[in-house]
Amino acid sequence: MRPRAGSAASAAVGSRLVAVRRPFDSIADETWDSAAGRTPWASPFSRYCVQQAWWDAYGATAHDQTVVVVAEGAPNEIVGIVPLMHRHELEPGDLAARTTIRHQPGPALRPVPDAATAVFFGASYHADYATVLAAPADLPAVCEAVAEYLAAQDPSRWDVVDLRRLRSGDPATDALVGALEWAAPTAGWCVTREQEDVCPVVTLTPGVDFEGYLGTLGKKERHEIRRKVRRAEAAGAVRLERSASPIDDLDAFVDLHQKRWGAEGLFPPTEGGAASRRFFGRLFESCAPTGIVDLSFLTVGGRRIAAGVTFDDGEAVYYYNAGVEPDARELSPGVVMVACYIQRAIELGRTRVDFLRGDEPYKYEWGAVDVPIERLLVQRVGPAPKGL
């Protein structure tokens, strides 16, 4: 492999960087979150407690392949972390457990056989963003170490590397592409970069109030939002109230979610529903106390008519999941709850409301603009030459 560009960490210890496997549960949460804190493009999905919640709920569907990048000869000098897992593209129980990677309608992605053994980002089946955890100065060298690590593995270990949820603009995407493409001729790889999905995002102007924000929308959208909010207010006091104990309110959230989504929901009386309940339960237990995850209920006149689960990293509110009371449809609970979330984000000084993956039409009524999500796919096109 080529000599790596110098990085702040490797230069500090006078050594090159190497990637090594390190079990997820062997890495202290403080170490993990410190790496996330050095990563400007890290999202709440990169935090230790979110990753842990996924492994607790869905660990039976994947094999932990977490990689840390360290200074050669200094295994405790963790410069970067790459959450990885290893599984088939489609495991036998995936459909029943709803453990599938959704792809929005649009240009077809490069196909991969369901039976292919793949390396994915950890938790990427239920996370909307993924990245490499490393300081910007270390990112190129970290990604090169990961490419070398993958190239050195026995060919029987994986058929494809299928890295999803990379935001367009994230420097990790370019760094990974550069490292993987450099290794490709020697390793016998074909590297494909393509758009996987979109995340519609509302950008909030600093200092704007809610009325000012509404003024940025089209006349029709602005009129409809105001009309529906006023109709709800006429029925009683409208409040978006944070749950004081999300784990105790898990059943109430599940109930509202299933009322809205029914058979398409996350919590049917199946193995998949049980796994989803475990996942949200662990999120509420481990992440809610830190403020990263929030469960809130929309009430009108004291009556709960909707519930939402959001993430918050101090810069953006991420609208992750929701449920509504169908019997309250005349109060437009979905619209009113989003209006309340945007008002909350403005009051907290957040600069974005991120609707996360999917191009559902309602998101654009709030002025959201697509952020493309990319996929990096590495496929073997020939035997890797000896001497890697």
KEKEKOL-446674 format. One record per residue (C-alpha): residue number from 1; residue in three letters; x, y, z. Coordinates in steps of 0.2 Angstrom, whole numbers, plus 5000, padded with zeros to 4 digits. Example, Ala and Ser with C-alpha at 12.3 -4.5 7.8 and 13.67 -1.06 7.14 Angstrom:
residues 2
num:1&residuo:ALA&east:5062&north:4978&up:5039 $
num:2&residuo:SER&east:5068&north:4995&up:5036 $
end
This chain:
residues 388
num:1&residuo:MET&east:5000&north:5000&up:5000 $
num:2&residuo:ARG&east:5005&north:5018&up:4997 $
num:3&residuo:PRO&east:5013&north:5028&up:5012 $
num:4&residuo:ARG&east:4999&north:5037&up:5020 $
num:5&residuo:ALA&east:4998&north:5056&up:5021 $
num:6&residuo:GLY&east:5003&north:5063&up:5038 $
num:7&residuo:SER&east:4990&north:5066&up:5051 $
num:8&residuo:ALA&east:4990&north:5075&up:5067 $
num:9&residuo:ALA&east:4989&north:5059&up:5077 $
num:10&residuo:SER&east:5001&north:5049&up:5068 $
num:11&residuo:ALA&east:5014&north:5063&up:5067 $
num:12&residuo:ALA&east:5012&north:5065&up:5086 $
num:13&residuo:VAL&east:5017&north:5048&up:5089 $
num:14&residuo:GLY&east:5029&north:5046&up:5074 $
num:15&residuo:SER&east:5020&north:5031&up:5067 $
num:16&residuo:ARG&east:5009&north:5025&up:5054 $
num:17&residuo:LEU&east:4991&north:5021&up:5057 $
num:18&residuo:VAL&east:4984&north:5003&up:5056 $
num:19&residuo:ALA&east:4966&north:4997&up:5058 $
num:20&residuo:VAL&east:4962&north:4983&up:5069 $
num:21&residuo:ARG&east:4946&north:4974&up:5075 $
num:22&residuo:ARG&east:4940&north:4979&up:5092 $
num:23&residuo:PRO&east:4923&north:4972&up:5099 $
num:24&residuo:PHE&east:4910&north:4986&up:5101 $
num:25&residuo:ASP&east:4907&north:4981&up:5119 $
num:26&residuo:SER&east:4926&north:4982&up:5123 $
num:27&residuo:ILE&east:4927&north:5001&up:5119 $
num:28&residuo:ALA&east:4922&north:5012&up:5133 $
num:29&residuo:ASP&east:4907&north:5024&up:5129 $
num:30&residuo:GLU&east:4918&north:5039&up:5134 $
num:31&residuo:THR&east:4931&north:5034&up:5121 $
num:32&residuo:TRP&east:4918&north:5031&up:5108 $
num:33&residuo:ASP&east:4909&north:5048&up:5111 $
num:34&residuo:SER&east:4926&north:5057&up:5112 $
num:35&residuo:ALA&east:4930&north:5051&up:5094 $
num:36&residuo:ALA&east:4912&north:5056&up:5089 $
num:37&residuo:GLY&east:4915&north:5073&up:5097 $
num:38&residuo:ARG&east:4931&north:5075&up:5086 $
num:39&residuo:THR&east:4920&north:5072&up:5070 $
num:40&residuo:PRO&east:4911&north:5087&up:5064 $
num:41&residuo:TRP&east:4899&north:5077&up:5053 $
num:42&residuo:ALA&east:4895&north:5065&up:5067 $
num:43&residuo:SER&east:4876&north:5064&up:5070 $
num:44&residuo:PRO&east:4867&north:5057&up:5085 $
num:45&residuo:PHE&east:4866&north:5040&up:5076 $
num:46&residuo:SER&east:4885&north:5040&up:5079 $
num:47&residuo:ARG&east:4884&north:5041&up:5098 $
num:48&residuo:TYR&east:4888&north:5026&up:5108 $
num:49&residuo:CYS&east:4871&north:5024&up:5117 $
num:50&residuo:VAL&east:4862&north:5023&up:5100 $
num:51&residuo:GLN&east:4874&north:5010&up:5093 $
num:52&residuo:GLN&east:4872&north:5000&up:5109 $
num:53&residuo:ALA&east:4853&north:5001&up:5108 $
num:54&residuo:TRP&east:4854&north:4994&up:5090 $
num:55&residuo:TRP&east:4866&north:4980&up:5095 $
num:56&residuo:ASP&east:4855&north:4975&up:5110 $
num:57&residuo:ALA&east:4840&north:4974&up:5099 $
num:58&residuo:TYR&east:4846&north:4967&up:5083 $
num:59&residuo:GLY&east:4863&north:4959&up:5087 $
num:60&residuo:ALA&east:4857&north:4942&up:5083 $
num:61&residuo:THR&east:4855&north:4948&up:5065 $
num:62&residuo:ALA&east:4873&north:4953&up:5062 $
num:63&residuo:HIS&east:4891&north:4950&up:5067 $
num:64&residuo:ASP&east:4901&north:4964&up:5076 $
num:65&residuo:GLN&east:4916&north:4970&up:5065 $
num:66&residuo:THR&east:4920&north:4986&up:5073 $
num:67&residuo:VAL&east:4937&north:4993&up:5068 $
num:68&residuo:VAL&east:4948&north:5005&up:5077 $
num:69&residuo:VAL&east:4962&north:5014&up:5069 $
num:70&residuo:VAL&east:4977&north:5016&up:5080 $
num:71&residuo:ALA&east:4995&north:5021&up:5079 $
num:72&residuo:GLU&east:5006&north:5006&up:5075 $
num:73&residuo:GLY&east:5014&north:5000&up:5090 $
num:74&residuo:ALA&east:5002&north:5010&up:5101 $
num:75&residuo:PRO&east:4986&north:5000&up:5102 $
num:76&residuo:ASN&east:4979&north:5012&up:5115 $
num:77&residuo:GLU&east:4981&north:5027&up:5104 $
num:78&residuo:ILE&east:4964&north:5027&up:5096 $
num:79&residuo:VAL&east:4964&north:5039&up:5082 $
num:80&residuo:GLY&east:4948&north:5034&up:5073 $
num:81&residuo:ILE&east:4933&north:5022&up:5075 $
num:82&residuo:VAL&east:4923&north:5014&up:5061 $
num:83&residuo:PRO&east:4907&north:5005&up:5066 $
num:84&residuo:LEU&east:4906&north:4990&up:5055 $
num:85&residuo:MET&east:4896&north:4974&up:5055 $
num:86&residuo:HIS&east:4895&north:4959&up:5044 $
num:87&residuo:ARG&east:4880&north:4949&up:5038 $
num:88&residuo:HIS&east:4871&north:4943&up:5022 $
num:89&residuo:GLU&east:4863&north:4957&up:5012 $
num:90&residuo:LEU&east:4846&north:4948&up:5017 $
num:91&residuo:GLU&east:4846&north:4936&up:5031 $
num:92&residuo:PRO&east:4832&north:4922&up:5033 $
num:93&residuo:GLY&east:4823&north:4932&up:5046 $
num:94&residuo:ASP&east:4825&north:4949&up:5040 $
num:95&residuo:LEU&east:4808&north:4952&up:5032 $
num:96&residuo:ALA&east:4799&north:4945&up:5048 $
num:97&residuo:ALA&east:4810&north:4956&up:5059 $
num:98&residuo:ARG&east:4808&north:4971&up:5048 $
num:99&residuo:THR&east:4827&north:4972&up:5047 $
num:100&residuo:THR&east:4829&north:4978&up:5029 $
num:101&residuo:ILE&east:4837&north:4993&up:5021 $
num:102&residuo:ARG&east:4824&north:5003&up:5013 $
num:103&residuo:HIS&east:4827&north:5011&up:4997 $
num:104&residuo:GLN&east:4816&north:5025&up:4991 $
num:105&residuo:PRO&east:4808&north:5024&up:4973 $
num:106&residuo:GLY&east:4820&north:5032&up:4960 $
num:107&residuo:PRO&east:4835&north:5026&up:4951 $
num:108&residuo:ALA&east:4839&north:5008&up:4955 $
num:109&residuo:LEU&east:4854&north:5005&up:4965 $
num:110&residuo:ARG&east:4868&north:4994&up:4959 $
num:111&residuo:PRO&east:4861&north:4976&up:4963 $
num:112&residuo:VAL&east:4869&north:4964&up:4975 $
num:113&residuo:PRO&east:4864&north:4946&up:4977 $
num:114&residuo:ASP&east:4853&north:4943&up:4993 $
num:115&residuo:ALA&east:4865&north:4929&up:4998 $
num:116&residuo:ALA&east:4881&north:4941&up:4997 $
num:117&residuo:THR&east:4891&north:4942&up:5013 $
num:118&residuo:ALA&east:4892&north:4961&up:5016 $
num:119&residuo:VAL&east:4901&north:4973&up:5027 $
num:120&residuo:PHE&east:4890&north:4987&up:5032 $
num:121&residuo:PHE&east:4891&north:5002&up:5044 $
num:122&residuo:GLY&east:4885&north:4996&up:5061 $
num:123&residuo:ALA&east:4867&north:4999&up:5065 $
num:124&residuo:SER&east:4864&north:5006&up:5047 $
num:125&residuo:TYR&east:4848&north:4997&up:5045 $
num:126&residuo:HIS&east:4840&north:5008&up:5058 $
num:127&residuo:ALA&east:4851&north:5024&up:5057 $
num:128&residuo:ASP&east:4849&north:5037&up:5045 $
num:129&residuo:TYR&east:4867&north:5044&up:5045 $
num:130&residuo:ALA&east:4884&north:5035&up:5046 $
num:131&residuo:THR&east:4901&north:5041&up:5045 $
num:132&residuo:VAL&east:4919&north:5038&up:5050 $
num:133&residuo:LEU&east:4924&north:5044&up:5068 $
num:134&residuo:ALA&east:4940&north:5054&up:5067 $
num:135&residuo:ALA&east:4946&north:5072&up:5067 $
num:136&residuo:PRO&east:4947&north:5080&up:5050 $
num:137&residuo:ALA&east:4966&north:5080&up:5050 $
num:138&residuo:ASP&east:4966&north:5062&up:5053 $
num:139&residuo:LEU&east:4952&north:5057&up:5041 $
num:140&residuo:PRO&east:4962&north:5053&up:5025 $
num:141&residuo:ALA&east:4975&north:5042&up:5035 $
num:142&residuo:VAL&east:4961&north:5033&up:5044 $
num:143&residuo:CYS&east:4952&north:5029&up:5029 $
num:144&residuo:GLU&east:4967&north:5022&up:5020 $
num:145&residuo:ALA&east:4970&north:5011&up:5035 $
num:146&residuo:VAL&east:4953&north:5004&up:5034 $
num:147&residuo:ALA&east:4955&north:5001&up:5015 $
num:148&residuo:GLU&east:4971&north:4992&up:5019 $
num:149&residuo:TYR&east:4962&north:4982&up:5032 $
num:150&residuo:LEU&east:4948&north:4977&up:5021 $
num:151&residuo:ALA&east:4960&north:4972&up:5007 $
num:152&residuo:ALA&east:4971&north:4961&up:5018 $
num:153&residuo:GLN&east:4956&north:4951&up:5024 $
num:154&residuo:ASP&east:4954&north:4933&up:5017 $
num:155&residuo:PRO&east:4942&north:4934&up:5001 $
num:156&residuo:SER&east:4930&north:4922&up:5010 $
num:157&residuo:ARG&east:4927&north:4935&up:5023 $
num:158&residuo:TRP&east:4916&north:4946&up:5012 $
num:159&residuo:ASP&east:4908&north:4947&up:4995 $
num:160&residuo:VAL&east:4904&north:4966&up:4996 $
num:161&residuo:VAL&east:4907&north:4981&up:5006 $
num:162&residuo:ASP&east:4891&north:4990&up:5006 $
num:163&residuo:LEU&east:4893&north:5007&up:5015 $
num:164&residuo:ARG&east:4876&north:5017&up:5017 $
num:165&residuo:ARG&east:4870&north:5033&up:5025 $
num:166&residuo:LEU&east:4884&north:5044&up:5020 $
num:167&residuo:ARG&east:4879&north:5062&up:5018 $
num:168&residuo:SER&east:4884&north:5071&up:5003 $
num:169&residuo:GLY&east:4897&north:5084&up:5008 $
num:170&residuo:ASP&east:4903&north:5073&up:5023 $
num:171&residuo:PRO&east:4922&north:5073&up:5020 $
num:172&residuo:ALA&east:4922&north:5055&up:5026 $
num:173&residuo:THR&east:4913&north:5050&up:5009 $
num:174&residuo:ASP&east:4927&north:5058&up:4998 $
num:175&residuo:ALA&east:4941&north:5051&up:5010 $
num:176&residuo:LEU&east:4933&north:5033&up:5009 $
num:177&residuo:VAL&east:4931&north:5034&up:4990 $
num:178&residuo:GLY&east:4949&north:5040&up:4988 $
num:179&residuo:ALA&east:4956&north:5026&up:4999 $
num:180&residuo:LEU&east:4945&north:5012&up:4992 $
num:181&residuo:GLU&east:4948&north:5017&up:4973 $
num:182&residuo:TRP&east:4967&north:5018&up:4976 $
num:183&residuo:ALA&east:4967&north:5000&up:4983 $
num:184&residuo:ALA&east:4955&north:4994&up:4970 $
num:185&residuo:PRO&east:4967&north:4989&up:4956 $
num:186&residuo:THR&east:4978&north:4979&up:4968 $
num:187&residuo:ALA&east:4964&north:4971&up:4978 $
num:188&residuo:GLY&east:4954&north:4967&up:4963 $
num:189&residuo:TRP&east:4939&north:4978&up:4967 $
num:190&residuo:CYS&east:4926&north:4988&up:4958 $
num:191&residuo:VAL&east:4921&north:5003&up:4968 $
num:192&residuo:THR&east:4904&north:5011&up:4965 $
num:193&residuo:ARG&east:4898&north:5028&up:4972 $
num:194&residuo:GLU&east:4879&north:5032&up:4970 $
num:195&residuo:GLN&east:4865&north:5041&up:4978 $
num:196&residuo:GLU&east:4855&north:5030&up:4990 $
num:197&residuo:ASP&east:4842&north:5041&up:4996 $
num:198&residuo:VAL&east:4838&north:5059&up:5002 $
num:199&residuo:CYS&east:4835&north:5068&up:5019 $
num:200&residuo:PRO&east:4824&north:5083&up:5017 $
num:201&residuo:VAL&east:4831&north:5097&up:5029 $
num:202&residuo:VAL&east:4823&north:5113&up:5035 $
num:203&residuo:THR&east:4836&north:5127&up:5037 $
num:204&residuo:LEU&east:4831&north:5140&up:5051 $
num:205&residuo:THR&east:4838&north:5157&up:5049 $
num:206&residuo:PRO&east:4846&north:5163&up:5065 $
num:207&residuo:GLY&east:4835&north:5175&up:5075 $
num:208&residuo:VAL&east:4819&north:5171&up:5066 $
num:209&residuo:ASP&east:4803&north:5168&up:5075 $
num:210&residuo:PHE&east:4790&north:5156&up:5070 $
num:211&residuo:GLU&east:4780&north:5169&up:5061 $
num:212&residuo:GLY&east:4796&north:5174&up:5052 $
num:213&residuo:TYR&east:4799&north:5156&up:5047 $
num:214&residuo:LEU&east:4781&north:5154&up:5040 $
num:215&residuo:GLY&east:4785&north:5169&up:5030 $
num:216&residuo:THR&east:4798&north:5159&up:5020 $
num:217&residuo:LEU&east:4785&north:5146&up:5014 $
num:218&residuo:GLY&east:4774&north:5147&up:5000 $
num:219&residuo:LYS&east:4757&north:5156&up:5002 $
num:220&residuo:LYS&east:4747&north:5140&up:5001 $
num:221&residuo:GLU&east:4758&north:5130&up:5013 $
num:222&residuo:ARG&east:4758&north:5145&up:5025 $
num:223&residuo:HIS&east:4739&north:5147&up:5025 $
num:224&residuo:GLU&east:4736&north:5128&up:5027 $
num:225&residuo:ILE&east:4748&north:5127&up:5042 $
num:226&residuo:ARG&east:4740&north:5142&up:5051 $
num:227&residuo:ARG&east:4723&north:5136&up:5047 $
num:228&residuo:LYS&east:4726&north:5119&up:5055 $
num:229&residuo:VAL&east:4735&north:5126&up:5070 $
num:230&residuo:ARG&east:4721&north:5138&up:5074 $
num:231&residuo:ARG&east:4708&north:5124&up:5072 $
num:232&residuo:ALA&east:4718&north:5114&up:5085 $
num:233&residuo:GLU&east:4719&north:5129&up:5096 $
num:234&residuo:ALA&east:4701&north:5132&up:5095 $
num:235&residuo:ALA&east:4698&north:5114&up:5103 $
num:236&residuo:GLY&east:4709&north:5117&up:5118 $
num:237&residuo:ALA&east:4727&north:5122&up:5123 $
num:238&residuo:VAL&east:4740&north:5115&up:5112 $
num:239&residuo:ARG&east:4756&north:5108&up:5120 $
num:240&residuo:LEU&east:4771&north:5098&up:5114 $
num:241&residuo:GLU&east:4776&north:5090&up:5131 $
num:242&residuo:ARG&east:4792&north:5081&up:5134 $
num:243&residuo:SER&east:4789&north:5064&up:5143 $
num:244&residuo:ALA&east:4797&north:5065&up:5160 $
num:245&residuo:SER&east:4800&north:5046&up:5159 $
num:246&residuo:PRO&east:4801&north:5040&up:5141 $
num:247&residuo:ILE&east:4804&north:5022&up:5146 $
num:248&residuo:ASP&east:4787&north:5022&up:5156 $
num:249&residuo:ASP&east:4779&north:5030&up:5142 $
num:250&residuo:LEU&east:4785&north:5017&up:5129 $
num:251&residuo:ASP&east:4768&north:5008&up:5128 $
num:252&residuo:ALA&east:4759&north:5025&up:5125 $
num:253&residuo:PHE&east:4771&north:5029&up:5111 $
num:254&residuo:VAL&east:4769&north:5011&up:5104 $
num:255&residuo:ASP&east:4750&north:5012&up:5105 $
num:256&residuo:LEU&east:4749&north:5029&up:5095 $
num:257&residuo:HIS&east:4762&north:5023&up:5082 $
num:258&residuo:GLN&east:4752&north:5007&up:5079 $
num:259&residuo:LYS&east:4736&north:5016&up:5078 $
num:260&residuo:ARG&east:4744&north:5027&up:5064 $
num:261&residuo:TRP&east:4753&north:5013&up:5054 $
num:262&residuo:GLY&east:4744&north:4997&up:5058 $
num:263&residuo:ALA&east:4752&north:4982&up:5049 $
num:264&residuo:GLU&east:4765&north:4994&up:5042 $
num:265&residuo:GLY&east:4770&north:5000&up:5059 $
num:266&residuo:LEU&east:4786&north:4995&up:5069 $
num:267&residuo:PHE&east:4778&north:4986&up:5083 $
num:268&residuo:PRO&east:4766&north:4972&up:5077 $
num:269&residuo:PRO&east:4764&north:4956&up:5088 $
num:270&residuo:THR&east:4779&north:4948&up:5079 $
num:271&residuo:GLU&east:4798&north:4945&up:5082 $
num:272&residuo:GLY&east:4801&north:4961&up:5072 $
num:273&residuo:GLY&east:4789&north:4971&up:5083 $
num:274&residuo:ALA&east:4798&north:4964&up:5099 $
num:275&residuo:ALA&east:4815&north:4969&up:5092 $
num:276&residuo:SER&east:4808&north:4987&up:5088 $
num:277&residuo:ARG&east:4802&north:4988&up:5106 $
num:278&residuo:ARG&east:4818&north:4983&up:5113 $
num:279&residuo:PHE&east:4827&north:4996&up:5102 $
num:280&residuo:PHE&east:4816&north:5010&up:5107 $
num:281&residuo:GLY&east:4817&north:5004&up:5125 $
num:282&residuo:ARG&east:4836&north:5005&up:5125 $
num:283&residuo:LEU&east:4836&north:5022&up:5117 $
num:284&residuo:PHE&east:4824&north:5028&up:5130 $
num:285&residuo:GLU&east:4834&north:5020&up:5144 $
num:286&residuo:SER&east:4852&north:5025&up:5139 $
num:287&residuo:CYS&east:4850&north:5040&up:5128 $
num:288&residuo:ALA&east:4835&north:5050&up:5134 $
num:289&residuo:PRO&east:4844&north:5055&up:5150 $
num:290&residuo:THR&east:4858&north:5063&up:5140 $
num:291&residuo:GLY&east:4846&north:5074&up:5130 $
num:292&residuo:ILE&east:4851&north:5065&up:5114 $
num:293&residuo:VAL&east:4834&north:5057&up:5112 $
num:294&residuo:ASP&east:4817&north:5064&up:5116 $
num:295&residuo:LEU&east:4799&north:5057&up:5117 $
num:296&residuo:SER&east:4786&north:5071&up:5117 $
num:297&residuo:PHE&east:4767&north:5070&up:5116 $
num:298&residuo:LEU&east:4756&north:5082&up:5108 $
num:299&residuo:THR&east:4741&north:5087&up:5118 $
num:300&residuo:VAL&east:4725&north:5097&up:5114 $
num:301&residuo:GLY&east:4715&north:5101&up:5128 $
num:302&residuo:GLY&east:4724&north:5089&up:5139 $
num:303&residuo:ARG&east:4721&north:5074&up:5127 $
num:304&residuo:ARG&east:4736&north:5065&up:5119 $
num:305&residuo:ILE&east:4733&north:5065&up:5100 $
num:306&residuo:ALA&east:4751&north:5062&up:5094 $
num:307&residuo:ALA&east:4769&north:5057&up:5099 $
num:308&residuo:GLY&east:4786&north:5060&up:5092 $
num:309&residuo:VAL&east:4803&north:5053&up:5094 $
num:310&residuo:THR&east:4817&north:5065&up:5090 $
num:311&residuo:PHE&east:4836&north:5067&up:5091 $
num:312&residuo:ASP&east:4845&north:5083&up:5096 $
num:313&residuo:ASP&east:4863&north:5086&up:5095 $
num:314&residuo:GLY&east:4863&north:5105&up:5100 $
num:315&residuo:GLU&east:4863&north:5111&up:5082 $
num:316&residuo:ALA&east:4848&north:5101&up:5074 $
num:317&residuo:VAL&east:4832&north:5092&up:5078 $
num:318&residuo:TYR&east:4830&north:5076&up:5069 $
num:319&residuo:TYR&east:4812&north:5070&up:5067 $
num:320&residuo:TYR&east:4814&north:5051&up:5069 $
num:321&residuo:ASN&east:4797&north:5043&up:5071 $
num:322&residuo:ALA&east:4780&north:5047&up:5076 $
num:323&residuo:GLY&east:4762&north:5041&up:5079 $
num:324&residuo:VAL&east:4745&north:5049&up:5079 $
num:325&residuo:GLU&east:4728&north:5046&up:5085 $
num:326&residuo:PRO&east:4717&north:5043&up:5070 $
num:327&residuo:ASP&east:4701&north:5048&up:5079 $
num:328&residuo:ALA&east:4709&north:5065&up:5081 $
num:329&residuo:ARG&east:4712&north:5068&up:5062 $
num:330&residuo:GLU&east:4700&north:5083&up:5062 $
num:331&residuo:LEU&east:4714&north:5092&up:5073 $
num:332&residuo:SER&east:4728&north:5088&up:5060 $
num:333&residuo:PRO&east:4739&north:5081&up:5073 $
num:334&residuo:GLY&east:4754&north:5077&up:5061 $
num:335&residuo:VAL&east:4754&north:5095&up:5055 $
num:336&residuo:VAL&east:4752&north:5103&up:5072 $
num:337&residuo:MET&east:4765&north:5092&up:5080 $
num:338&residuo:VAL&east:4778&north:5097&up:5066 $
num:339&residuo:ALA&east:4773&north:5115&up:5069 $
num:340&residuo:CYS&east:4777&north:5113&up:5088 $
num:341&residuo:TYR&east:4793&north:5104&up:5084 $
num:342&residuo:ILE&east:4799&north:5119&up:5073 $
num:343&residuo:GLN&east:4794&north:5131&up:5086 $
num:344&residuo:ARG&east:4804&north:5122&up:5099 $
num:345&residuo:ALA&east:4819&north:5121&up:5088 $
num:346&residuo:ILE&east:4818&north:5140&up:5085 $
num:347&residuo:GLU&east:4816&north:5143&up:5104 $
num:348&residuo:LEU&east:4831&north:5132&up:5107 $
num:349&residuo:GLY&east:4842&north:5141&up:5094 $
num:350&residuo:ARG&east:4844&north:5126&up:5083 $
num:351&residuo:THR&east:4848&north:5129&up:5064 $
num:352&residuo:ARG&east:4840&north:5114&up:5056 $
num:353&residuo:VAL&east:4825&north:5102&up:5057 $
num:354&residuo:ASP&east:4830&north:5086&up:5049 $
num:355&residuo:PHE&east:4816&north:5075&up:5043 $
num:356&residuo:LEU&east:4828&north:5061&up:5039 $
num:357&residuo:ARG&east:4827&north:5048&up:5025 $
num:358&residuo:GLY&east:4813&north:5048&up:5013 $
num:359&residuo:ASP&east:4805&north:5060&up:5001 $
num:360&residuo:GLU&east:4787&north:5060&up:5008 $
num:361&residuo:PRO&east:4778&north:5075&up:5001 $
num:362&residuo:TYR&east:4773&north:5082&up:5018 $
num:363&residuo:LYS&east:4791&north:5086&up:5022 $
num:364&residuo:TYR&east:4793&north:5099&up:5007 $
num:365&residuo:GLU&east:4777&north:5108&up:5013 $
num:366&residuo:TRP&east:4788&north:5114&up:5027 $
num:367&residuo:GLY&east:4802&north:5121&up:5015 $
num:368&residuo:ALA&east:4813&north:5106&up:5017 $
num:369&residuo:VAL&east:4827&north:5104&up:5004 $
num:370&residuo:ASP&east:4835&north:5087&up:5000 $
num:371&residuo:VAL&east:4852&north:5082&up:5007 $
num:372&residuo:PRO&east:4858&north:5067&up:4996 $
num:373&residuo:ILE&east:4863&north:5051&up:5005 $
num:374&residuo:GLU&east:4876&north:5041&up:4996 $
num:375&residuo:ARG&east:4881&north:5023&up:4995 $
num:376&residuo:LEU&east:4899&north:5016&up:4993 $
num:377&residuo:LEU&east:4899&north:4998&up:4986 $
num:378&residuo:VAL&east:4915&north:4988&up:4984 $
num:379&residuo:GLN&east:4913&north:4972&up:4974 $
num:380&residuo:ARG&east:4926&north:4959&up:4970 $
num:381&residuo:VAL&east:4930&north:4958&up:4951 $
num:382&residuo:GLY&east:4944&north:4946&up:4952 $
num:383&residuo:PRO&east:4956&north:4937&up:4964 $
num:384&residuo:ALA&east:4967&north:4949&up:4974 $
num:385&residuo:PRO&east:4985&north:4947&up:4969 $
num:386&residuo:LYS&east:4997&north:4940&up:4982 $
num:387&residuo:GLY&east:5008&north:4952&up:4991 $
num:388&residuo:LEU&east:4995&north:4964&up:4997 $
end
